[in-house]
Amino acid sequence: MRLDELNAWFRQNEKLPQEIDRLLLRRFYQCMFGNVEDTKKLIEVNYTLRNKHPHLFIKRDPLDEDSRRTFEYADILPLPGLTPDKCKVSLYRFRDTQPSKMHHTEDTRAFFMVTDCRFITADDSARPDVLSEGEIQIFDMMGTTMGHIGRLTISTLRAYVKFLQLAFPVRLKAIHMVNCPSVLDTIIRMVKPFISDEVYRLIRFHTGPIDTLYEFVPREMLPEEYGGNNGALADLRTQTHKVLVEHRDYLMGQQNWHVEKAQKRSMLSWKPLR
């Protein structure tokens, strides 16, 4: 079986961590359309970037003060179930729009903790063996101001965008920016230099009512507050936090993420990034 082959390769490769969750490995493999060599390259890029930015991907705790502060003012929510074409939908929004609440690097670290937990849990509890075929991200920009823009950290933004474009173990299908503010042009000018043309074409800006989102994302997939019937935000928030706490050891386990440079586990050659 190809997954067994990949798992053996992973564990022998001195340039990778000691362990990988089986479901995460499946996601890498599916993301690369079942091509083993392309899967290996994606995995190597993923862990190379993680270890280049350990403050975002490795040195973390879902129960520390930084995480508490992020989840107190912002929602980072994978929504239950899958769309009819088997895409996973996630929603990101401010609950408290005071710019002083925003700490970009710490918030980005929290984002990746949520996604790392999602990648080792079923996408659809009713069909646990079915993997998503793609990722739809919804960013609710309500309340975003120049004060928030001023709190962005360029190095963090660059690392975030690069990881999503080059190392994410799922295929991005669409990015929807809803309730776009008057500072939208400024946001675009700041972010666009870091985004590939391919990814930028996936972004759709919604400046009108939320109804325009329903043309692209099934209404029933959205939370009640967005006109859907996929749960209330408070309940989704509670469930997301519960999953984070349950997987705290996984998130903090160095064997899952950290590459020991001096460790020699095989003679496999490293394929440099191009």
N, C-alpha and C positions, 0 to 999 in steps of 0.2 A: 504494500500500500504506500502511495506517495507520501502521506503524512508521516508514516513511520520512517521513511527515508529522510524526510526533512527534519524530523525530531532527532534522529541519530546524528545527522550533520550538525544541527544546532549544538548539541551537547558536546560534540568533539571539537567545535571551532573555538580556538583560543581567543578569538576577537569578539566573542559573544558572552552574555551572562551564562550562569550555570543552568538555569531553568526557564522554560516557557510554558504557559498554559496551553493545553491542547486546543481549546476553542479559539484562542488568539492565533495560534498557528494556522488553524483552518481559515481564519479571516485573511491572513496574509496570502495564503494559497488561492483563495477565491478571488481576492482583489487582483491577482495577476493571471486570472482566467485559467488556472490550473497549470501554468508553466513553471516547472520546478526551478529552473535557473533564474528566471525573472523574480520568483518568490525569494530566492536566496539573496538577490541583490537588494530587494526592498527591505528585507529583514536587516541586512547589514547597514543600510542607510539609516533605518529607524534607530538602531542602537548606537550607531556612531553619533547621530545628532543628540540623542539622549545623554550620552556621556560627555558631549561637548558642552551641554547646558544642564549640569546636574541640579542647579538651583531651581530649575523648572520641572525636571522630570524624575529626579531621584531623591533629593533631600526634601522630604515632605511628610506631612502628617495631617490627615483629615480632621483631627481633633485639636490641632494647635490653635493658637490665638489668631494667626494670619488667616487660617481657613474659616474659623468662626466669624471673623470680621467680613470676609468675602460673602459667605452664605447668608449673612445677616442683612446685606443690602442688595444682593443680586441673586437671580435665579439662573441656574445652569441645569436644564432639565431635559433628559431624554424622554420622549413621550411614549407611552405604552403602545405596543403593537406595530404593525407594518402597513404601509399603504398597499393598495391593490397590486402595484407593480413591485412590491417587496422592498420599499425603501424605508429607512428609519428616519424619523423626524425628531429634531432637537430644537429646543427653544431657549434663547438667551435674552435676559432683560434685566433692567434695573428695577428694584422695588423702592429704593430710596435714591432719588436723583441728585442728591447733593454731591458735587464734584469731590469734596473732601473725603467722601467715603471710598473713593476709588483708589486702589493701589495696584497699578497695572501688572507688575511682575507677580505679586502674590495672587492676584485674580487669575492670571494665566496659569499659574501652577495649579490652582483649584480646578480650572477647566480641564486640564489634562488628567487630574485625578478622577474626575467624573467619567471622562472618555475611557480611561484605562479600566475602570470598573465595568463599564458598559461592554467592553470588548470581550470580557470573560463571563458575561451573563447572557441568557437567551434574549433575542430581540423581540420575540413574541411568546408570552407564557403559554398561550394556547397551542403553539406549534414550536416547541423548543428546539427541534432539529433544523428548522428553517433559518438560514442566515439572510440578513439583508443584502440586497443587490446594490445598494447605494445609500448615500447620506444626503439628507435635505436639512440644511441649517436655516433657522429663522432667527434673525436678530431684531428685536423690538427696540427701535431707536428713540422711543418716547422719552422726552426729558433730557436728551443728549444736548450738551451745550459746548461752547468753546472752552469752558472750564474743564470739561472731561478731556477734550483734545489736548489741552496743555499738560495733562497728567499721564499721557502716553509716554512710554519709554521706547525709544527707537530700537535699541538692541533686542528688547523683548518682542516687539512687534515683528522684527525681522525673523527672529527664531521661530515665532509662532506660525507665521505665514510659510516659511520654508518647510517646517515640519508637515503642515497640512498639505502642501503641494508635492513633497517628495517622499514622505515617510508614513503617511496615514495608512493604516491597514484596511481601509474601506475606500470606495470610489465616491468622490464628491459628485453629486448629481445636480444640486441646485443650492444657491444661497439667496435667501429672501430678506431684504431689509425693509421692515414695515414701520409705519408711523415715522417716516423720515423727517428730520428736523430742518430748519432753515440753514443750518451749518453743513448740510450734506455735501456741498461742493468742496468745502475745506477738508472734510473727512476723505473724500475721494482723492483729492490731490495728495494727501498725506500717505494714503495706503497704496495707491495704484503703482508707484515705482517698485514695490516689493512683490506685486502679484503678476503672475504670468498671464499672457493674453488668453490662454485656454481657460484658466480659472476665472478671470475677469468676465468672460462671456457667460459664466454660470450665474452671475449676480444679477438680480432683478430688484430694482428700487421701487417701492410702493409709497407714493406720496399722497395717495387718496385714502379712502376708507378701507378698513380691513377686508371688506368683501372682495377686493381685487386678489387677495391671497387665495381665495377659494377656487380660483381658476386653475391653480397649480398644486395645491395641497388639499386633499379631501377634507371638507369641513368637519366631518366626524372624528378626524385625527387630532383636532385641536382641543385645547382646554376649554372649559365652560366659559371662562372670561373672554375667550376669543370667538365665541359663537358656536363652539363645538360641543361634543359630549364625551370627551376623553379624560374626564376627571377635573377636579378643581385644582387650581395652582397650589393651594395649601397642602392638599393630599399628595400631589406629585412631588412637592418639596420634601415632605416627610419621608416618602418612599426613597427618594434619591439619597437623602442623608442616611437612611437606614442601610442602604446598600454600601455606602462609603464606610460606615462603621464596621459592617460585617467583613469588609475586605481590607481593613486597615493593615493587617499583617502582610497581606499581599502587596499593597501599595508601598509599604516601608521595607519590605524584604529585599535586601541588597542582591540576593541571588537571582532575583527576577529582572534586574535592571543594570546593575553595575558590572562593568568589565574590568577584571583584574589584569592589568597590563603584563604583570610578571608571570601570570599563570600559563602553564604550558600543558594543553590538553590534547593537542594533535599537531600534525605537520601540514594541515591544510593551509593553503596560501590565502592571503588577504587580497580581495579585489578592491582596489582604490576607487573612490567616487570619481565620476567623470563630470 
